[in-house]
């Protein structure tokens, strides 16, 4: 059933300093909130669809073709389970199937038949089946007298109960999502496809043309697309890879528009944006700008330098490390964009002034002041507690994430401790329902496991831990460092690290999988060096988790009140932050002016690809593409509007990480492109949207059709899709 309208979204306004109505370009609307979208305005721009054609609760609709693909976005484009997404979304799967002999990342991959399609290792496709508002059920157990830890535990318990009931006896996965800081709870039910296969990936010189140099920038000239296929068991149930599996038959899939778009055209985007925080307090923004971003950039740069040095010296390792390097580069450049965007638009000052006005409004009404007047101060106190150990927590988080051997050992030991509890009492991620993805993760780790790089990474973070300030020390490492002076730390760490890697079996796949099924006592008797390190770390990591639970409980109490305070102040329509759930967003094709005397047009063409060619990565043009270009053999793909083959285009849609691969549709619901980026000047829209510079960068479907048709002659793939 549709969620009931709640108090925070009753009337119409836009908060955070923008006048007038909420810019629809900015809002990322949950599909069940389509009644908030001004469809009369969209129809004037060319929309021919009715709201229930886009989304009909639990009964299908156009939006059903949009699919979450392992944290990215994608969509069905044929009745035989064919999926289109970004090349960079599929790159992890392509890389895992690549080696020196078959370098699919560099050379591309094509399966002419279903039998030739290869597994997209570690990838799942999550297809939305049902959406239900369960707010009343959650709120019924949340009394005002609950302490912060008790509140956290209460929410966790009721959430697990709701999810368990939703999944019981069904071939589905459920997720309970919080909206508006915890004012609303929505249960999403998915059918999870566990057998996803690679169908076609263009060569890197097309799929990643421009590489990290062009990333987040405009103009772009990249064919950022790839095709995969979803498979299920013969009876239609979800199943791991098997030769007996058959292509999934989606209820909805997108037809393709060969006519494309032009400046001013309406476009809609339906995808899975990961996280925005447009209602963040000034305390949080201050910390991000002055502490968190500088600290993160240091880590990104130094880790990347190590990885690049190893990759340059060993081509086999370069393939295994490619996904990691790409991910770091991506987040590093976005973080620079966020940092510069905060400074350029002075978001902190604007948010502080806004909060001063809010306080003044609340002070004029004793009742409102009593209900909400304390919220910003309490949030500020909460952030001070959280940030007091943020350098230490940063190192702890990374050492348990970036160091594969320690990450696997900690996961194995954590499962042993969690299994001692009743299933309902375990932490999220460690219930019986999570065992299959855990086994898959531990198994797939073997593909890119690079011990020499892992040693360098562990040494790097241990050395940073050695220099942590008082009050932020890591006790487990301090015990290891006992008696070691500044001049000895490098040689000591070299010896220590060689010993622990020589005395562990965690890097052996069979041994690791056996460890996963051991009890805590059995693991403690192994005397495995990395398991022992995980055991030593356990109390410290547990204390960190407990602290975060208290903070989460407090946040779930305060954040809804902040949203209600803003609503009382301005009375209006607001939308929830992105949180990985499916969202609808609309905009128009439009260029922008990022700075004085610079004006960007909205569509790039094939001539721009040739202009950028240097013959050196990342600006290499494949020979097949050169030949077609030089012969001017464009056929029906030549666009009269630009007298060229369109490659990429800009829209006023708002997206963020997770939107990559989102289908971009015209007013008829036809696929016209794939969202893959945000313009560099607009990435700070995660915190404050600026309509002048916020632009989505989209791979034009006309470029995809041109490449499949004229350059690579993949008729089977073209014939499978419905092209208008």
ZAMARGU-4260 file (C-alpha; in steps of 0.2 Angstrom, whole numbers, plus 5000, padded with zeros to 4 digits):
<rodrens>
0) 5000/5000/5000 | 5005/5018/4998 | 5013/5027/5013 | 5002/5039/5022 | 5007/5057/5020
5) 5016/5062/5035 | 5017/5079/5044 | 5034/5084/5037 | 5028/5084/5019 | 5011/5092/5020
10) 5013/5109/5011 | 5024/5117/4998 | 5040/5126/5001 | 5059/5125/4999 | 5071/5127/5013
15) 5089/5131/5014 | 5089/5148/5006 | 5081/5146/4989 | 5065/5156/4986 | 5049/5150/4979
20) 5044/5132/4975 | 5056/5117/4977 | 5065/5115/4960 | 5060/5098/4954 | 5077/5096/4946
25) 5084/5096/4963 | 5072/5084/4972 | 5075/5065/4972 | 5057/5059/4975 | 5053/5042/4981
30) 5041/5033/4968 | 5027/5033/4981 | 5028/5052/4982 | 5024/5055/4963 | 5009/5065/4968
35) 5021/5078/4974 | 5028/5080/4957 | 5020/5094/4946 | 5014/5083/4932 | 5005/5097/4923
40) 5021/5106/4921 | 5030/5091/4915 | 5016/5088/4902 | 5019/5105/4895 | 5037/5100/4893
45) 5032/5084/4883 | 5028/5071/4896 | 5015/5059/4888 | 5014/5047/4903 | 5002/5047/4918
50) 5009/5045/4936 | 5002/5027/4937 | 5011/5022/4921 | 5027/5026/4929 | 5023/5019/4946
55) 5008/5009/4952 | 5011/5002/4970 | 5015/4984/4970 | 5007/4982/4953 | 5021/4987/4941
60) 5024/5002/4930 | 5038/5009/4920 | 5049/5012/4935 | 5050/4993/4938 | 5063/4992/4924
65) 5075/5002/4935 | 5086/4989/4945 | 5099/4991/4959 | 5115/4983/4953 | 5127/4979/4967
70) 5125/4997/4974 | 5124/5005/4957 | 5109/5008/4945 | 5104/4999/4929 | 5089/4995/4919
75) 5081/4981/4909 | 5081/4984/4890 | 5074/4967/4883 | 5061/4954/4888 | 5076/4942/4890
80) 5084/4950/4906 | 5096/4961/4896 | 5103/4975/4908 | 5112/4991/4903 | 5122/5000/4915
85) 5138/5011/4915 | 5155/5003/4910 | 5162/5009/4927 | 5148/5001/4937 | 5152/4984/4928
90) 5171/4987/4929 | 5173/4977/4944 | 5165/4962/4936 | 5175/4964/4920 | 5191/4966/4930
95) 5188/4950/4940 | 5187/4940/4923 | 5202/4948/4916 | 5220/4942/4916 | 5236/4945/4905
100) 5229/4933/4892 | 5211/4939/4892 | 5212/4958/4897 | 5193/4962/4895 | 5196/4978/4904
105) 5208/4984/4891 | 5201/4975/4875 | 5182/4973/4879 | 5171/4958/4879 | 5157/4951/4869
110) 5147/4936/4870 | 5138/4932/4854 | 5127/4919/4862 | 5120/4916/4879 | 5132/4901/4882
115) 5147/4913/4880 | 5141/4925/4893 | 5152/4925/4908 | 5148/4927/4927 | 5149/4945/4934
120) 5157/4939/4949 | 5150/4946/4965 | 5136/4956/4957 | 5117/4955/4961 | 5102/4963/4953
125) 5089/4969/4965 | 5072/4971/4958 | 5059/4980/4968 | 5043/4971/4971 | 5034/4980/4985
130) 5034/4996/4995 | 5025/4997/5011 | 5024/5011/5025 | 5027/5003/5042 | 5030/5019/5051
135) 5015/5016/5063 | 5022/5000/5068 | 5040/5007/5072 | 5033/5022/5081 | 5022/5011/5092
140) 5037/5004/5101 | 5047/5021/5102 | 5042/5030/5118 | 5049/5047/5122 | 5057/5040/5138
145) 5069/5029/5129 | 5088/5032/5132 | 5098/5033/5116 | 5106/5016/5117 | 5089/5008/5122
150) 5081/5018/5107 | 5094/5011/5095 | 5091/4993/5101 | 5072/4995/5100 | 5073/5002/5082
155) 5085/4987/5078 | 5074/4974/5085 | 5058/4980/5077 | 5067/4982/5061 | 5073/4964/5061
160) 5056/4958/5065 | 5048/4967/5051 | 5061/4961/5039 | 5060/4943/5045 | 5041/4943/5043
165) 5043/4951/5025 | 5055/4937/5020 | 5048/4922/5029 | 5043/4908/5016 | 5047/4919/5001
170) 5061/4920/4989 | 5064/4939/4992 | 5075/4951/5002 | 5068/4965/5012 | 5076/4982/5018
175) 5069/4994/5030 | 5073/5012/5025 | 5072/5027/5036 | 5066/5043/5028 | 5066/5061/5035
180) 5079/5056/5048 | 5068/5043/5055 | 5051/5051/5054 | 5045/5038/5042 | 5050/5020/5039
185) 5047/5011/5022 | 5049/4993/5019 | 5056/4988/5002 | 5054/4970/4996 | 5066/4964/4982
190) 5068/4949/4971 | 5087/4947/4971 | 5095/4939/4955 | 5111/4931/4961 | 5117/4925/4943
195) 5122/4940/4933 | 5133/4938/4918 | 5143/4950/4906 | 5136/4951/4889 | 5146/4966/4881
200) 5159/4978/4887 | 5167/4990/4875 | 5186/4992/4876 | 5193/5003/4890 | 5197/5016/4876
205) 5178/5019/4874 | 5171/5014/4891 | 5184/5024/4901 | 5189/5037/4888 | 5197/5052/4897
210) 5200/5041/4913 | 5203/5051/4929 | 5208/5066/4920 | 5190/5069/4913 | 5181/5061/4928
215) 5168/5073/4935 | 5172/5086/4921 | 5163/5093/4906 | 5165/5092/4891 | 5165/5072/4891
220) 5167/5060/4877 | 5165/5043/4885 | 5155/5028/4880 | 5151/5024/4898 | 5140/5009/4895
225) 5140/4990/4897 | 5127/4976/4895 | 5124/4961/4907 | 5110/4948/4909 | 5100/4942/4923
230) 5098/4923/4926 | 5087/4913/4937 | 5083/4895/4940 | 5072/4886/4928 | 5057/4888/4940
235) 5060/4907/4941 | 5068/4907/4958 | 5084/4916/4963 | 5099/4905/4961 | 5118/4905/4961
240) 5127/4903/4944 | 5122/4887/4935 | 5123/4881/4917 | 5104/4876/4920 | 5099/4894/4924
245) 5088/4903/4911 | 5087/4922/4907 | 5075/4932/4919 | 5059/4938/4911 | 5056/4956/4918
250) 5039/4963/4919 | 5045/4979/4912 | 5059/4985/4901 | 5063/5001/4892 | 5062/5004/4874
255) 5076/5013/4866 | 5074/5030/4857 | 5085/5032/4842 | 5079/5050/4840 | 5088/5056/4856
260) 5087/5073/4864 | 5090/5091/4861 | 5093/5107/4871 | 5077/5110/4882 | 5070/5093/4881
265) 5062/5085/4896 | 5071/5070/4904 | 5067/5059/4919 | 5079/5049/4929 | 5075/5033/4939
270) 5089/5026/4949 | 5096/5023/4966 | 5106/5038/4973 | 5117/5033/4987 | 5117/5047/5000
275) 5114/5066/5001 | 5113/5076/5017 | 5104/5092/5012 | 5098/5095/5029 | 5114/5094/5038
280) 5117/5105/5053 | 5131/5119/5052 | 5141/5108/5065 | 5142/5094/5053 | 5146/5105/5038
285) 5160/5114/5048 | 5168/5097/5053 | 5167/5091/5035 | 5176/5106/5028 | 5189/5109/5041
290) 5193/5091/5046 | 5185/5076/5037 | 5189/5081/5019 | 5207/5086/5022 | 5210/5070/5032
295) 5202/5059/5018 | 5211/5068/5004 | 5228/5064/5013 | 5223/5046/5014 | 5217/5045/4996
300) 5232/5053/4989 | 5245/5042/4999 | 5236/5026/4996 | 5234/5029/4977 | 5253/5033/4976
305) 5257/5016/4983 | 5245/5007/4972 | 5251/5016/4956 | 5269/5012/4960 | 5265/4993/4962
310) 5254/4993/4946 | 5267/5001/4936 | 5280/4988/4941 | 5269/4973/4938 | 5256/4972/4924
315) 5247/4957/4932 | 5245/4966/4948 | 5239/4981/4939 | 5224/4971/4933 | 5220/4965/4951
320) 5222/4983/4958 | 5213/4992/4944 | 5196/4992/4953 | 5203/4999/4969 | 5213/5012/4960
325) 5198/5018/4950 | 5187/5019/4966 | 5200/5029/4975 | 5202/5041/4961 | 5184/5043/4959
330) 5181/5047/4977 | 5196/5058/4979 | 5191/5069/4964 | 5173/5071/4971 | 5180/5075/4988
335) 5191/5089/4980 | 5175/5095/4971 | 5165/5095/4987 | 5179/5104/4997 | 5180/5117/4983
340) 5161/5118/4981 | 5159/5122/5000 | 5172/5136/4999 | 5166/5143/4983 | 5147/5144/4988
345) 5151/5147/5007 | 5139/5134/5012 | 5144/5135/5030 | 5140/5153/5032 | 5123/5151/5023
350) 5118/5136/5034 | 5123/5146/5050 | 5113/5161/5045 | 5098/5149/5041 | 5099/5141/5058
355) 5100/5159/5066 | 5083/5163/5057 | 5076/5146/5063 | 5081/5149/5081 | 5073/5167/5080
360) 5057/5159/5074 | 5056/5146/5087 | 5060/5158/5101 | 5044/5168/5096 | 5033/5153/5100
365) 5036/5146/5118 | 5028/5129/5113 | 5038/5127/5098 | 5054/5133/5107 | 5051/5120/5120
370) 5048/5106/5107 | 5063/5111/5095 | 5073/5124/5103 | 5086/5112/5110 | 5088/5102/5094
375) 5103/5111/5085 | 5113/5112/5102 | 5110/5094/5105 | 5116/5089/5088 | 5131/5100/5090
380) 5135/5091/5106 | 5133/5075/5097 | 5145/5079/5083 | 5158/5085/5096 | 5157/5068/5104
385) 5158/5059/5088 | 5172/5070/5081 | 5183/5069/5097 | 5191/5053/5090 | 5188/5055/5072
390) 5207/5053/5067 | 5208/5037/5077 | 5191/5031/5070 | 5197/5035/5052 | 5213/5024/5054
395) 5203/5010/5063 | 5190/5010/5049 | 5203/5010/5035 | 5214/4996/5043 | 5199/4985/5044
400) 5193/4989/5027 | 5208/4992/5016 | 5219/4978/5023 | 5212/4962/5016 | 5220/4950/5027
405) 5214/4959/5043 | 5197/4962/5036 | 5194/4944/5032 | 5201/4938/5049 | 5190/4951/5058
410) 5174/4945/5048 | 5178/4927/5052 | 5180/4930/5071 | 5165/4942/5071 | 5154/4929/5064
415) 5159/4917/5078 | 5155/4929/5091 | 5138/4934/5084 | 5133/4916/5082 | 5133/4914/5101
420) 5118/4925/5101 | 5100/4922/5096 | 5098/4927/5077 | 5086/4941/5082 | 5099/4948/5094
425) 5114/4948/5082 | 5120/4964/5074 | 5115/4968/5057 | 5125/4959/5043 | 5127/4944/5055
430) 5110/4935/5054 | 5107/4919/5046 | 5100/4929/5031 | 5117/4936/5028 | 5127/4920/5027
435) 5126/4918/5008 | 5133/4936/5004 | 5146/4934/5017 | 5152/4917/5010 | 5152/4925/4993
440) 5162/4940/4999 | 5175/4929/5007 | 5177/4918/4992 | 5178/4932/4979 | 5192/4941/4990
445) 5203/4928/4983 | 5202/4935/4965 | 5211/4951/4968 | 5221/4946/4984 | 5238/4954/4982
450) 5249/4950/4998 | 5263/4962/4993 | 5251/4976/4992 | 5242/4971/5007 | 5258/4972/5017
455) 5262/4989/5011 | 5244/4995/5016 | 5245/4988/5033 | 5262/4996/5036 | 5255/5012/5030
460) 5241/5013/5042 | 5251/5006/5057 | 5264/5019/5054 | 5250/5032/5054 | 5243/5024/5070
465) 5260/5026/5078 | 5259/5045/5076 | 5242/5047/5082 | 5240/5061/5096 | 5236/5057/5114
470) 5218/5054/5117 | 5216/5046/5100 | 5228/5031/5102 | 5224/5013/5096 | 5227/5002/5111
475) 5230/4986/5101 | 5243/4994/5090 | 5251/5003/5105 | 5254/4986/5113 | 5263/4980/5098
480) 5273/4997/5097 | 5279/4995/5115 | 5297/5001/5117 | 5299/5005/5099 | 5307/5023/5096
485) 5304/5034/5081 | 5320/5029/5073 | 5316/5010/5074 | 5298/5010/5068 | 5301/5007/5050
490) 5312/4992/5052 | 5301/4985/5066 | 5286/4986/5056 | 5295/4977/5041 | 5299/4963/5052
495) 5283/4962/5061 | 5273/4962/5045 | 5283/4948/5037 | 5280/4937/5052 | 5262/4939/5053
500) 5259/4936/5035 | 5271/4921/5036 | 5261/4913/5050 | 5243/4915/5044 | 5231/4904/5034
505) 5218/4917/5031 | 5225/4920/5014 | 5221/4902/5009 | 5203/4901/5002 | 5199/4883/5009
510) 5206/4887/5026 | 5197/4904/5026 | 5180/4896/5022 | 5183/4882/5035 | 5187/4896/5048
515) 5170/4904/5045 | 5162/4889/5052 | 5172/4888/5068 | 5167/4893/5085 | 5175/4907/5095
520) 5185/4894/5105 | 5191/4885/5090 | 5197/4901/5082 | 5206/4906/5098 | 5215/4889/5098
525) 5222/4890/5080 | 5236/4902/5084 | 5234/4910/5067 | 5243/4927/5067 | 5229/4937/5059
530) 5215/4929/5068 | 5225/4933/5084 | 5226/4951/5078 | 5208/4951/5075 | 5205/4944/5093
535) 5216/4958/5100 | 5206/4971/5091 | 5189/4964/5095 | 5186/4974/5112 | 5192/4990/5104
540) 5181/4988/5089 | 5166/4983/5099 | 5168/4998/5110 | 5168/5009/5094 | 5153/5000/5088
545) 5144/5003/5104 | 5148/5021/5104 | 5141/5023/5086 | 5125/5014/5092 | 5122/5027/5105
550) 5125/5041/5093 | 5113/5033/5080 | 5100/5032/5094 | 5102/5050/5098 | 5102/5055/5080
555) 5086/5045/5077 | 5078/5056/5091 | 5085/5073/5086 | 5085/5072/5067 | 5066/5070/5065
560) 5063/5085/5077 | 5075/5096/5066 | 5065/5091/5051 | 5049/5096/5060 | 5056/5112/5066
565) 5060/5117/5048 | 5042/5112/5043 | 5034/5123/5057 | 5045/5137/5051 | 5042/5138/5033
570) 5027/5126/5030 | 5031/5117/5014 | 5036/5102/5003 | 5052/5094/5007 | 5059/5078/5001
575) 5069/5065/5010 | 5088/5063/5008 | 5094/5050/4996 | 5098/5034/5005 | 5100/5020/4992
580) 5082/5018/4988 | 5074/5021/4971 | 5070/5039/4966 | 5062/5049/4952 | 5070/5065/4947
585) 5066/5076/4932 | 5075/5090/4923 | 5079/5097/4905 | 5094/5095/4893 | 5104/5111/4897
590) 5121/5118/4897 | 5129/5129/4910 | 5142/5143/4913 | 5154/5137/4927 | 5164/5153/4928
595) 5167/5170/4920 | 5167/5170/4901 | 5165/5151/4900 | 5149/5143/4893 | 5146/5125/4890
600) 5134/5118/4877 | 5124/5103/4882 | 5129/5090/4869 | 5146/5083/4864 | 5150/5074/4847
605) 5162/5062/4840 | 5173/5076/4833 | 5177/5080/4851 | 5183/5062/4854 | 5195/5064/4839
610) 5201/5081/4845 | 5206/5074/4862 | 5216/5059/4855 | 5234/5059/4860 | 5238/5040/4857
615) 5242/5039/4875 | 5231/5032/4889 | 5217/5038/4893 | 5215/5047/4877 | 5217/5032/4865
620) 5204/5030/4851 | 5201/5012/4845 | 5207/5009/4827 | 5189/5003/4822 | 5182/5019/4828
625) 5195/5029/4818 | 5191/5020/4802 | 5172/5024/4803 | 5175/5042/4808 | 5188/5045/4794
630) 5176/5037/4781 | 5162/5048/4789 | 5152/5032/4788 | 5139/5038/4801 | 5123/5033/4792
635) 5107/5036/4802 | 5117/5040/4817 | 5122/5057/4811 | 5112/5070/4821 | 5108/5086/4810
640) 5107/5097/4826 | 5125/5096/4829 | 5130/5088/4812 | 5139/5074/4821 | 5136/5058/4831
645) 5131/5063/4849 | 5142/5056/4863 | 5136/5063/4880 | 5124/5077/4886 | 5120/5087/4901
650) 5104/5089/4910 | 5098/5099/4926 | 5094/5082/4935 | 5102/5080/4952 | 5111/5064/4956
655) 5125/5057/4967 | 5135/5041/4969 | 5124/5026/4966 | 5115/5035/4952 | 5128/5029/4940
660) 5119/5019/4927 | 5102/5026/4930 | 5091/5026/4915 | 5088/5043/4908 | 5071/5043/4899
665) 5061/5055/4888 | 5043/5060/4890 | 5037/5044/4882 | 5047/5033/4894 | 5060/5028/4881
670) 5078/5027/4886 | 5089/5041/4879 | 5104/5039/4890 | 5113/5033/4905 | 5118/5045/4920
675) 5136/5042/4924 | 5143/5058/4933 | 5140/5075/4940 | 5149/5091/4934 | 5163/5095/4945
680) 5156/5112/4950 | 5140/5104/4956 | 5145/5089/4967 | 5142/5100/4982 | 5124/5097/4978
685) 5125/5083/4990 | 5123/5096/5004 | 5116/5111/4994 | 5109/5111/4977 | 5114/5126/4965
690) 5103/5126/4949 | 5116/5137/4940 | 5129/5124/4940 | 5122/5107/4945 | 5122/5096/4930
695) 5120/5077/4927 | 5132/5070/4914 | 5124/5057/4903 | 5130/5044/4890 | 5119/5047/4875
700) 5111/5031/4869 | 5113/5037/4851 | 5132/5034/4854 | 5129/5017/4861 | 5118/5013/4845
705) 5131/5020/4834 | 5145/5009/4841 | 5135/4993/4841 | 5129/4996/4823 | 5143/5005/4813
710) 5159/5001/4823 | 5157/4984/4831 | 5142/4977/4821 | 5134/4968/4835 | 5117/4965/4826
715) 5112/4951/4839 | 5112/4964/4853 | 5103/4977/4843 | 5090/4965/4837 | 5086/4960/4855
720) 5081/4978/4860 | 5066/4987/4855 | 5072/5003/4846 | 5060/5017/4841
</rodrens>
